[in-house]
Every structure is written in C-alpha cells, then in structure tokens.
C-alpha cells in the first residue's frame, strides 16, 4: 500500500481534519488525524492493518506478541496482530503510568509495539518502558502513520505504513494563522 493510499483512506473517512488542534503531546497543529473516523469502518481498518502486517513481515522482525497502548492503539494493535497470527495485548494507564494490567507477559517475550499514529513517540516510549519492566524485549514499534516522518525517536526500529509530516508548534510559538483560530483537543490523553 502506497503512502498516498493510506492518507486517502483517512480523507475518505473524514479523518483528516484541518483547523487548530492541540495534540496529545501538547503541541499545536493545523492538521489532526482523527483515526476513530477510520476505525469505525472495519473494512478500512482491515485494509490498513493488513498492509501494516505485510510491511512488518517484509522487515524480517521476529516477535511473539503485539502490545499496544490504550486507547488509541487497541484497534490497530488487535487487527494487525490478527493478520500476523500472534496474540494482541495492551497496556493502559494506572496512576498515570502504563501497565499491563489484564495479562501476563510470557517469559522472555519478544514484543512488537503497534501504535495508531506517532507524533513525538511518547506513548511508544512509555509502552516500551512498561514492557521492559516486566522483562520483555521490544524488537520494534510499528504504526499506521508516522506524523514525524522519522524524526520521533522511539528507542527501537520503527516500521510505519506511511509518513505524513505535518507541522506542529509549541503553544508559545504559534504561527499567526493558528493564533487566530480557537484550539480544540480531540485526542484522548489526559481526559478526566
């Protein structure tokens, strides 16, 4: 699947939003990828995750399990794991820290972290720390879209189905066109 085809799936789903958005990282951007609008269509989600699974297989990575961060990584993690034929687990926040609360990590597990969209890599790094704390080895992170186009450092190899570089700015350094639009925060991190 070509990068433009991945972005077209987001466009067709009404998931490529333009305006003034506060990302999970706290950065501000004129574009937001509302993956929930893609994930509401099982056929589109399957198309993307099957393509991601094929790209992961082609990379030659060896792993025993997929682990994703909740909430955003649950659906792509599950669907990608289904196409890879491995179990799909997830970490979730407990006291502000990712924990593998509902599962036991197999001994000496080789883990592939599967994400939805990576901007700064924070969720991936936090997921990796949770896995390491349990004795697992993270072999790579995979995602549907890397908004950083390779700039985010997740600490392990990164396999992205598509790169889609979109500008992002600190709150105190917004361009005039964003300053004139009220900001909205459509993501799920830090919801109370």
N, C-alpha and C positions, 0 to 999 in steps of 0.2 A: 504494500500500500504506500503510495507516494504521500509526501508531506501535505501537498495541496489537497489531496483527497481527505486526509484527516481533518484539516481545517474546514473543508466543505461540509463534512458531517456535522460539525459544530454550527456552521452557518445555517444549514438546512433545518437544524433543530431549534433555531432561535437562541443558541447558546453563546454566540459571540456578541457580547453587549458593548456598547460604546457610551461613554459618559465620564463620570468621575467616581472612581471606586477606591475604597481602602481594602487592600489585600490582607490576607491572614498574617503576612509578615509585618504589617503596619505601613508598608509603602503605598503610595498613591499611583494609580494608573488610569489612562483613558480607555483601557480595554479590560473587560472581565470575561473569563471563560466560565460560564455557568454550566458546569458539567452535569448537574442534576437534570437539565433540559435534554441532554443526550441520553442519560441513564434511564429516563422514563420510557425510552424506546428499546425494548430488549433486542430487536434485530440490529439496530445501530450499535448498541453496546457490544453485542456479539461480534459484529464486523470489526470493530476497533480492537477488541481484546484478542480475537483470533489472530489478527495481524501482528499484535504485540507479541503473542506467544510464538509465532513463526519467527519473528526477529530475534527473540530470546534464544530459541532453539538454534538458529543460524549462528549465534555468537559462541556456541560451544560450552556455555556455562553448565556446571553440574551442581544440582541442589536437590534437597529432599522435600522442601516445604516452601510455600509462599506465605509471607506475613505482610499485612498491610496496616496502616494507621487508620483508626476510625476517626471520623465518619467518612471522609471523602474517599478513602482508598478501599472501603469494603466491597463495593460493587465491582470495580475493575480488578481488584485482587482475586475475588471469587471467580469471576468469569475467565480471567487469564489462567488461573490455576486449573480450572476445568479443562481448558484446551491443552494445558501442559500435563494433565494427568497426575497432579500432586495435591495434597491437602492444602486448604486455604484457612489460615488463622488470622487473627487480628489483635493488635494492641489497642487499648483505649486509655483515656486519661483517668487517673485516680489520684486525687490530691495534686493535680496539675502535671503529673508525670505519667508517661506511657508505661503501661504494664500489660503483660499477657495474662489477663485475669481469668479467662474461661477455659484455658487449655494448658496442657503440659508440653513443654518443648522436648522433642525426642533428644536423647543423649547424642552429643557430637553432631547435632543437626547443621546441615549446610542450608542456609536460608537465602531466598531471593525476596527482597522487599519490592512490593508492587504498589505504586502510587497512581494517583489520577494525574495531577498537574504539579510540576515542580517550578517554584519561583526562586526561592533562596536556598531550598534544601533543608530547612529547619526540621520539618516533620520527619524527613528521611533520617537525618542525623539522630533525632530523638528516638526513632524506632530502632535504629542500629544499636544505640546505647542500651535500650531495654533488652534486646536480643543478646548482646554481649554479656550483660549482667547475669543472664541465665546460662551462659556457657555456649551459646550458639555462635556460628561463624557466618557472617553475612558475605556472600560471594559477589553480590551486585545489587543495584537498585534499578528497577525498570519503571517507566511511566508512559502514559499516553502522550502527554505534551510537556516538553521542557521549555518553559517561558524564558529561561535564562540563556538558551541556545549554547549550553555547555559552560556557562560561567559559574553556575552553582556548584560548590564543592560538597559532595555528599560523603566523601571519605572512601568510597569504593567505586568500581566502574559503574557507569550509568548507561543504560540502554533506553533510548527514547524513541517512541514511534514517530514523533515529529518534534522539530524545533520550531518555536514561534516566538521570536524576540519581540517583546512589547515593552515600551519604556515604562519605568517605574521610578518614583521620586520620593525622597524623604518629605515628611509633612512641612518642614521648614524651608523647602527648596522647590516649590511647585511652579511650573510654567504659568504664565498669565491665563492661558485658555482653561486650565484646571482650577485656578483660583476663582474664576467667575462662575463655576458650577458647584452646587451643593454636593458634597461627598456622600456616598452610600456604602455600607459594608455588607455585601451579600454573602460572605463566607460564614462558616460555622465555628471557627476557632474563637474561644472566649465568650461564647453565648452563656448566659446565666440561666 
